[in-house]
Amino acid sequence: MDQYLNKVGTWGGSGGSEWSYVAKGGISEIVISSGWVIDSLIFKGVDENHKDGYSQKFGGSGGGTKKITIDWPKEYLTSISGTYYAHYGQIVVESLYFYTNRTKHGPFGRQLGTPFKLPLEDREIVGFFGRATDFIDAIGVYQKGSSIPIVIDKGSTPDSSLITVGPWGGPGGCEWNYVAKSGIAEIAISVGWVVDSLTFKGVDDNCKSEYSKKFGGNGGESKVITINWPKEYLASISGTYNTYKGHCVVESLCFYTNCTKYGPYGCTNGTPFKFPLEDREIVGFFGRAGDFIDAIGVYQKGPSIPIVTIKANEGITMNMDLPRQIGPWGGSKGKAWDDGLFVAVQQIDVHVRDGVVVAIQCKYHGKDDKPVLSKRQGGGGATTIYRIELEHCSCENLIGISGFYGPLDGNCCLEVVRSISFYTNKGKYGPFGTEIGTFFNSTVSNGKVVGFHGKSGEYLDAIGVHVEYA
């Protein structure tokens, strides 16, 4: 793989031996054996030349076998969830779901234990790792490099709901949770061999503060983390969990803000867990606790980037006398990409920062009448995402694009897409970005756009279209 991979997890116990698998291109098949718990996993990977190969079997020989087939690269893995539970005295993975950009597979196994879930995002899972013996003791994922989750249900706002991530740890103790009114300004953590307790100080928008009750026991040495909210805010955690006095508990913790890292607090001998550092704020925690912190998870705010839904300027049409091309137009750098061919384009999200098109992501109408969400083509760091929703009930179709490409400000050697506009049979959307540089267009007559292709890296370097003719 030539892309940076994020390790997320693991979830489960500390027994067994380590295992890992990363596909050369993507994962096209999963063979899962399960009974009371997850007995084993086998993965089939495929490279960009469609050459495939199977992994070894991870786990034992028990359980009934089922197969998940994934139509890679049009379909790809995006998330997992499940439970872990004590089985014959060992914490193991009890159940699993697998999510793709199209559907959900599972559950496999029972669902009695402690739940875990990786947030559903626009990143592709290209591998797995964990621990295994006669069963799958623990599981984590390898994701392609970080991106900004931007899919929000209609009518929602970035602050209207919280995303639950985790928990990590054991099934003992009683449930606890805390959500600050606006942000977390202080964490009091008591640790010894493990994490004994946690207390949080929250603040509201008027800087009025309040403390949570103490979660956990009375042991350990107390330390205080002070966070300069709102300039500084919590963004991620990591840690380990391990068996202590016969129970699986949280052994150590690190806290990450947008400015720095705090920790580790506690010993770091057990099973590690971590989720990627992103542009979301952690505003609360939850888990289980008794005499120690048995398990911990986080509440994250939803995407913080504003999404602006754009309406068409009716009556503005493309000049059908302009040259016909399919592109791509733009710079020569970046990695080539191609979303493929579909029935129609349903939705377009244009990521913009400082007057430059950073990325594009589309939802297509598939040939099986199901929506297909493409990968995000381009980089992160957008300050606004402009959303175009085509009205298929009124037969609105995308018929072309136009825009400008040119050197990036401060980097004359890198040409990128500076601006883009979209034309339908009803009107025009855009421009998005700054109209500066070399003009391009994809004007065609009696045709509709059924897919995009181009080049991208940290920006949308180039873009072209696939056109279906009437």
C-alpha positions as CSV (number, residue, x, y, z in Angstrom):
1,M,0.0,0.0,0.0
2,D,1.3,3.5,-0.9
3,Q,-1.1,5.3,1.5
4,Y,-0.8,5.8,5.2
5,L,-2.9,3.4,7.2
6,N,-4.6,4.2,10.5
7,K,-4.8,1.4,13.1
8,V,-8.1,1.5,15.0
9,G,-8.7,-0.8,17.9
10,T,-8.3,-3.5,19.2
11,W,-11.5,-4.6,20.8
12,G,-11.7,-7.8,22.8
13,G,-9.3,-9.6,25.2
14,S,-5.5,-9.9,25.7
15,G,-5.2,-13.6,25.2
16,G,-3.9,-15.4,22.1
17,S,-1.2,-14.5,19.6
18,E,-1.0,-11.4,17.4
19,W,-2.3,-11.6,13.8
20,S,-2.7,-9.1,11.0
21,Y,-3.6,-8.9,7.3
22,V,-3.6,-6.0,4.8
23,A,-4.9,-6.4,1.3
24,K,-2.8,-5.0,-1.6
25,G,-5.8,-3.2,-3.0
26,G,-9.1,-4.0,-1.2
27,I,-11.0,-6.8,0.5
28,S,-13.4,-8.7,-1.7
29,E,-14.4,-11.6,0.6
30,I,-14.6,-12.5,4.3
31,V,-15.1,-16.1,5.5
32,I,-16.3,-16.0,9.1
33,S,-16.9,-19.0,11.4
34,S,-19.0,-18.4,14.5
35,G,-21.0,-20.2,17.1
36,W,-21.3,-18.8,20.6
37,V,-18.4,-16.5,19.7
38,I,-16.3,-15.7,16.6
39,D,-14.2,-18.8,16.0
40,S,-12.1,-17.7,13.0
41,L,-11.7,-15.3,10.1
42,I,-10.3,-15.6,6.6
43,F,-9.9,-12.6,4.2
44,K,-9.6,-12.5,0.4
45,G,-7.8,-9.5,-1.0
46,V,-7.5,-8.2,-4.5
47,D,-5.1,-5.8,-6.1
48,E,-5.7,-3.0,-8.6
49,N,-5.0,-5.6,-11.4
50,H,-7.8,-7.8,-10.0
51,K,-5.3,-10.5,-8.9
52,D,-6.6,-12.0,-5.7
53,G,-5.3,-14.2,-2.9
54,Y,-6.5,-15.5,0.5
55,S,-5.1,-14.9,3.9
56,Q,-4.3,-17.6,6.3
57,K,-7.1,-18.6,8.8
58,F,-7.0,-16.6,12.0
59,G,-8.5,-18.4,15.0
60,G,-9.7,-22.0,15.6
61,S,-11.6,-24.7,13.8
62,G,-15.1,-24.5,15.4
63,G,-18.3,-22.7,14.4
64,G,-20.5,-22.6,11.4
65,T,-19.0,-20.9,8.3
66,K,-20.5,-18.1,6.3
67,K,-19.1,-16.0,3.5
68,I,-19.4,-12.3,2.7
69,T,-18.8,-11.2,-0.9
70,I,-17.8,-7.6,-1.6
71,D,-18.0,-6.2,-5.1
72,W,-14.6,-4.3,-4.8
73,P,-13.8,-1.6,-5.9
74,K,-17.4,-0.4,-6.4
75,E,-18.2,-1.7,-2.9
76,Y,-15.7,-1.5,-0.1
77,L,-15.6,-2.0,3.7
78,T,-16.1,1.1,5.8
79,S,-16.8,-0.1,9.4
80,I,-17.3,-2.9,11.9
81,S,-19.2,-3.3,15.1
82,G,-19.8,-6.2,17.6
83,T,-19.5,-7.4,21.1
84,Y,-16.8,-9.0,23.3
85,Y,-17.6,-11.4,26.2
86,A,-16.0,-13.8,28.7
87,H,-16.0,-17.3,27.1
88,Y,-14.4,-20.2,29.0
89,G,-12.7,-17.7,31.2
90,Q,-11.2,-15.6,28.4
91,I,-12.4,-12.3,26.9
92,V,-13.0,-12.9,23.2
93,V,-14.9,-11.3,20.3
94,E,-18.5,-12.6,20.6
95,S,-20.2,-11.1,17.6
96,L,-19.4,-9.0,14.5
97,Y,-21.1,-6.8,11.9
98,F,-19.3,-5.7,8.7
99,Y,-20.4,-2.5,7.0
100,T,-19.7,-1.4,3.4
101,N,-20.6,1.8,1.5
102,R,-23.7,-0.2,0.3
103,T,-25.0,-2.4,3.0
104,K,-24.5,-4.2,6.3
105,H,-23.6,-7.9,6.9
106,G,-24.4,-9.6,10.1
107,P,-24.7,-10.1,13.0
108,F,-22.4,-13.2,13.2
109,G,-22.3,-14.8,16.7
110,R,-24.3,-13.9,19.9
111,Q,-24.8,-10.4,21.2
112,L,-24.7,-10.6,25.0
113,G,-21.5,-8.9,25.9
114,T,-19.9,-5.4,25.8
115,P,-20.7,-3.6,22.5
116,F,-18.1,-1.7,20.4
117,K,-18.4,0.2,17.1
118,L,-16.2,2.0,14.7
119,P,-18.0,5.1,13.3
120,L,-19.2,4.7,9.7
121,E,-17.1,7.1,7.6
122,D,-15.8,7.7,4.1
123,R,-12.6,5.7,4.7
124,E,-11.9,2.3,3.3
125,I,-10.9,-0.6,5.6
126,V,-8.1,-2.5,3.8
127,G,-7.0,-4.8,6.6
128,F,-7.5,-6.3,10.1
129,F,-5.3,-7.2,13.1
130,G,-5.8,-8.6,16.5
131,R,-5.2,-11.6,18.7
132,A,-6.4,-15.2,18.3
133,T,-6.0,-18.8,19.5
134,D,-9.0,-21.1,19.4
135,F,-11.2,-18.0,18.9
136,I,-10.8,-14.4,17.8
137,D,-9.6,-12.9,21.1
138,A,-9.4,-9.3,19.7
139,I,-9.9,-7.4,16.5
140,G,-8.9,-4.0,15.1
141,V,-8.9,-2.5,11.6
142,Y,-6.5,-0.8,9.2
143,Q,-8.1,2.2,7.5
144,K,-6.8,4.3,4.6
145,G,-5.6,7.7,5.7
146,S,-7.7,10.2,7.5
147,S,-10.6,12.1,6.0
148,I,-13.5,14.3,7.1
149,P,-16.8,12.5,7.6
150,I,-19.4,14.6,5.8
151,V,-22.6,12.6,5.3
152,I,-25.4,14.2,7.4
153,D,-29.1,13.3,7.2
154,K,-31.3,16.0,5.8
155,G,-32.4,18.5,8.3
156,S,-29.7,17.8,10.8
157,T,-26.9,20.2,12.0
158,P,-23.4,19.4,13.0
159,D,-24.3,19.8,16.7
160,S,-27.6,18.0,16.7
161,S,-26.3,14.6,17.6
162,L,-23.3,12.9,19.2
163,I,-21.3,10.1,17.8
164,T,-20.6,7.2,20.2
165,V,-17.2,5.6,19.9
166,G,-16.2,2.6,22.0
167,P,-16.2,1.4,24.7
168,W,-12.8,-0.3,25.2
169,G,-12.2,-2.5,28.3
170,G,-14.1,-5.1,30.2
171,P,-17.7,-6.0,30.9
172,G,-17.6,-5.5,34.7
173,G,-18.9,-2.7,36.9
174,C,-21.8,-0.4,36.4
175,E,-22.6,1.9,33.5
176,W,-21.6,5.6,33.7
177,N,-21.6,8.6,31.4
178,Y,-21.0,12.3,31.3
179,V,-21.6,14.9,28.6
180,A,-20.4,18.6,29.0
181,K,-22.8,21.3,28.1
182,S,-20.3,22.8,25.7
183,G,-16.7,21.5,26.3
184,I,-14.4,19.7,28.7
185,A,-12.0,22.0,30.6
186,E,-10.4,19.6,33.1
187,I,-9.9,15.9,33.7
188,A,-8.9,14.5,37.1
189,I,-7.5,11.0,36.7
190,S,-6.4,8.7,39.5
191,V,-4.0,5.9,38.5
192,G,-1.8,3.2,40.0
193,W,-1.4,-0.1,38.2
194,V,-4.6,0.7,36.4
195,V,-6.9,3.7,36.0
196,D,-8.8,3.9,39.3
197,S,-11.1,6.9,38.6
198,L,-12.0,9.8,36.5
199,T,-13.7,13.2,37.2
200,F,-14.6,15.8,34.5
201,K,-15.1,19.5,34.6
202,G,-17.4,20.9,31.9
203,V,-18.1,24.4,30.7
204,D,-20.9,26.0,28.8
205,D,-20.8,28.8,26.2
206,N,-20.9,31.4,29.0
207,C,-17.8,29.8,30.6
208,K,-19.9,28.6,33.6
209,S,-18.3,25.4,34.9
210,E,-19.6,22.3,36.6
211,Y,-17.9,19.0,37.8
212,S,-19.1,15.5,37.2
213,K,-19.3,13.0,40.0
214,K,-16.3,10.7,40.4
215,F,-16.5,7.5,38.3
216,G,-14.5,4.6,39.7
217,G,-12.9,3.8,43.0
218,N,-10.8,5.6,45.7
219,G,-7.3,4.3,44.9
220,G,-4.4,5.6,42.9
221,E,-2.5,8.9,42.7
222,S,-4.5,11.8,41.4
223,K,-3.4,14.0,38.5
224,V,-5.2,16.9,36.8
225,I,-5.3,17.8,33.1
226,T,-6.2,21.4,32.4
227,I,-7.6,22.2,28.9
228,N,-7.8,25.8,27.7
229,W,-11.3,25.4,26.2
230,P,-12.5,26.6,23.7
231,K,-9.1,27.4,22.1
232,E,-8.0,23.9,23.1
233,Y,-10.3,20.9,23.0
234,L,-10.2,17.1,23.3
235,A,-9.9,15.3,20.0
236,S,-8.9,11.7,20.8
237,I,-7.9,9.1,23.4
238,S,-5.8,6.0,23.4
239,G,-4.8,3.5,26.1
240,T,-4.5,-0.1,27.1
241,Y,-6.8,-2.6,28.9
242,N,-5.6,-5.6,30.9
243,T,-6.6,-8.2,33.5
244,Y,-6.2,-6.9,37.0
245,K,-7.4,-8.7,40.1
246,G,-9.4,-11.1,37.9
247,H,-11.2,-8.4,35.9
248,C,-10.5,-6.8,32.5
249,V,-10.2,-3.1,33.2
250,V,-8.7,0.1,31.6
251,E,-5.0,0.0,32.4
252,S,-3.7,3.3,30.9
253,L,-5.0,6.4,29.1
254,C,-3.6,9.1,26.9
255,F,-5.7,12.2,26.1
256,Y,-5.1,14.2,22.9
257,T,-6.2,17.8,22.2
258,N,-5.9,19.9,19.0
259,C,-2.7,21.3,20.7
260,T,-0.9,18.5,22.5
261,K,-0.9,15.1,24.2
262,Y,-1.4,14.3,27.9
263,G,-0.2,11.0,29.3
264,P,0.2,8.1,29.4
265,Y,-1.4,7.6,32.8
266,G,-1.0,4.1,34.2
267,C,0.9,1.1,33.1
268,T,1.1,0.2,29.4
269,N,1.5,-3.6,29.3
270,G,-2.0,-4.7,28.1
271,T,-3.9,-4.6,24.8
272,P,-3.7,-1.2,23.1
273,F,-6.7,0.7,21.7
274,K,-6.8,4.0,19.8
275,F,-9.0,5.8,17.3
276,P,-7.7,8.3,14.7
277,L,-7.1,12.0,15.7
278,E,-9.7,13.9,13.7
279,D,-11.3,17.4,13.5
280,R,-14.1,16.4,15.9
281,E,-14.4,17.5,19.5
282,I,-14.9,15.0,22.3
283,V,-17.6,16.5,24.6
284,G,-18.2,13.5,26.9
285,F,-17.3,10.0,28.0
286,F,-19.1,6.8,29.0
287,G,-18.3,3.3,30.1
288,R,-18.4,0.9,33.1
289,A,-16.8,1.3,36.5
290,G,-16.6,-0.3,39.9
291,D,-13.4,0.0,42.0
292,F,-11.6,0.9,38.8
293,I,-12.5,2.2,35.3
294,D,-13.6,-1.1,33.7
295,A,-14.4,0.4,30.2
296,I,-14.3,3.8,28.5
297,G,-15.8,5.3,25.4
298,V,-16.3,8.8,24.1
299,Y,-19.0,11.1,22.8
300,Q,-17.9,13.1,19.8
301,K,-19.6,16.0,18.1
302,G,-20.7,15.5,14.6
303,P,-18.9,16.9,11.6
304,S,-17.8,20.5,12.3
305,I,-17.5,21.6,8.7
306,P,-20.6,23.6,7.5
307,I,-22.4,21.9,4.6
308,V,-24.3,24.3,2.4
309,T,-27.1,22.8,0.2
310,I,-27.1,24.7,-3.1
311,K,-30.1,25.3,-5.4
312,A,-29.8,25.6,-9.2
313,N,-29.8,29.0,-11.0
314,E,-32.6,28.1,-13.3
315,G,-32.5,29.1,-16.9
316,I,-28.6,29.2,-17.1
317,T,-27.5,26.5,-19.6
318,M,-24.3,25.4,-21.1
319,N,-23.2,26.8,-24.5
320,M,-23.6,23.7,-26.8
321,D,-21.2,25.2,-29.3
322,L,-18.2,24.9,-27.0
323,P,-15.7,22.1,-27.7
324,R,-16.7,18.5,-26.6
325,Q,-14.2,16.8,-24.2
326,I,-14.3,14.2,-21.4
327,G,-11.1,15.4,-19.7
328,P,-9.6,15.2,-17.2
329,W,-8.7,18.9,-16.9
330,G,-6.2,20.3,-14.4
331,G,-2.7,19.5,-13.2
332,S,-0.6,16.4,-13.9
333,K,0.2,15.5,-10.3
334,G,-1.8,13.4,-7.9
335,K,-3.0,9.8,-8.1
336,A,-5.5,8.8,-10.9
337,W,-9.0,7.8,-9.8
338,D,-12.2,6.8,-11.5
339,D,-15.6,6.4,-9.8
340,G,-16.9,4.3,-12.7
341,L,-20.2,4.4,-14.7
342,F,-23.6,4.6,-13.1
343,V,-27.2,5.3,-14.1
344,A,-27.1,9.0,-12.9
345,V,-25.5,11.4,-10.4
346,Q,-27.7,12.0,-7.4
347,Q,-25.6,14.2,-5.1
348,I,-22.3,16.1,-5.3
349,D,-20.3,17.4,-2.3
350,V,-17.7,20.0,-3.2
351,H,-15.0,20.5,-0.5
352,V,-13.6,24.1,-0.7
353,R,-10.9,25.8,1.3
354,D,-9.3,29.3,0.6
355,G,-10.9,29.5,-2.9
356,V,-9.6,26.1,-4.0
357,V,-11.5,22.8,-4.6
358,V,-9.9,20.4,-2.1
359,A,-12.0,17.3,-2.9
360,I,-15.2,16.0,-4.4
361,Q,-17.5,13.1,-3.4
362,C,-20.6,11.9,-5.2
363,K,-23.6,9.7,-4.6
364,Y,-24.7,7.8,-7.7
365,H,-27.8,6.0,-8.7
366,G,-26.6,2.4,-9.3
367,K,-27.7,0.0,-11.9
368,D,-29.4,-2.1,-9.2
369,D,-31.5,0.9,-8.2
370,K,-29.4,1.3,-5.0
371,P,-27.4,4.5,-4.1
372,V,-23.6,4.2,-4.3
373,L,-21.4,6.6,-2.3
374,S,-18.0,7.1,-3.9
375,K,-14.8,7.6,-2.1
376,R,-13.8,11.2,-1.3
377,Q,-11.5,12.2,-4.2
378,G,-9.0,14.7,-2.8
379,G,-7.6,15.9,0.5
380,G,-8.9,17.1,3.9
381,G,-9.1,20.4,5.6
382,A,-12.1,21.9,3.8
383,T,-13.8,24.8,5.5
384,T,-17.0,24.5,3.6
385,I,-18.7,21.6,1.9
386,Y,-21.2,22.6,-0.8
387,R,-23.9,20.0,-1.4
388,I,-25.8,19.6,-4.7
389,E,-28.9,17.4,-4.6
390,L,-30.4,16.7,-8.0
391,E,-34.2,16.4,-8.2
392,H,-34.6,13.0,-9.9
393,C,-38.4,13.1,-9.3
394,S,-38.5,15.9,-11.8
395,C,-36.0,14.2,-14.2
396,E,-33.1,16.5,-13.4
397,N,-29.8,15.2,-14.9
398,L,-26.3,16.5,-14.8
399,I,-25.2,17.3,-18.4
400,G,-21.8,18.9,-17.9
401,I,-19.2,20.8,-15.9
402,S,-17.0,23.8,-16.4
403,G,-14.3,25.5,-14.3
404,F,-10.8,26.8,-14.0
405,Y,-7.5,25.2,-13.0
406,G,-4.2,26.8,-12.3
407,P,-1.2,27.0,-9.9
408,L,-1.9,26.8,-6.2
409,D,-1.2,30.1,-4.4
410,G,2.4,30.0,-3.1
411,N,3.3,26.9,-5.2
412,C,3.6,27.6,-8.9
413,C,4.7,24.0,-9.5
414,L,1.3,22.5,-8.4
415,E,-1.7,23.0,-10.6
416,V,-5.1,22.2,-9.1
417,V,-8.8,22.7,-9.8
418,R,-9.5,26.3,-8.6
419,S,-13.2,26.5,-9.4
420,I,-15.9,24.2,-10.7
421,S,-19.5,24.6,-11.9
422,F,-22.1,21.9,-12.6
423,Y,-24.8,22.2,-15.3
424,T,-28.1,20.2,-15.3
425,N,-31.0,20.3,-17.7
426,K,-32.7,22.6,-15.2
427,G,-29.9,25.1,-14.5
428,K,-26.4,25.8,-13.1
429,Y,-24.8,25.1,-9.7
430,G,-21.8,27.1,-8.7
431,P,-19.2,28.3,-9.2
432,F,-17.4,26.8,-6.2
433,G,-13.9,28.2,-5.6
434,T,-12.1,31.1,-7.3
435,E,-12.5,31.5,-11.1
436,I,-8.9,32.1,-11.9
437,G,-6.5,30.3,-14.3
438,T,-7.3,28.2,-17.4
439,F,-10.9,27.7,-18.3
440,F,-12.2,24.2,-19.1
441,N,-15.6,22.7,-19.9
442,S,-17.2,19.3,-20.8
443,T,-20.0,20.5,-23.0
444,V,-21.9,17.8,-24.8
445,S,-25.2,17.8,-26.6
446,N,-27.9,15.1,-25.9
447,G,-25.9,13.4,-23.2
448,K,-25.7,13.2,-19.4
449,V,-22.9,12.8,-17.0
450,V,-22.9,9.3,-15.4
451,G,-19.5,9.4,-13.5
452,F,-16.4,11.3,-12.7
453,H,-12.7,10.6,-13.0
454,G,-9.5,12.6,-12.5
455,K,-6.4,12.9,-10.3
456,S,-6.1,13.9,-6.6
457,G,-3.7,14.1,-3.7
458,E,-4.0,16.8,-1.1
459,Y,-6.2,18.7,-3.5
460,L,-8.4,17.9,-6.5
461,D,-5.7,18.1,-9.1
462,A,-7.8,17.3,-12.1
463,I,-11.4,16.2,-13.0
464,G,-13.1,14.7,-16.0
465,V,-16.5,13.2,-16.8
466,H,-18.1,10.0,-18.2
467,V,-20.9,10.9,-20.5
468,E,-23.8,8.7,-21.7
469,Y,-25.3,9.8,-25.0
470,A,-29.0,9.8,-25.8
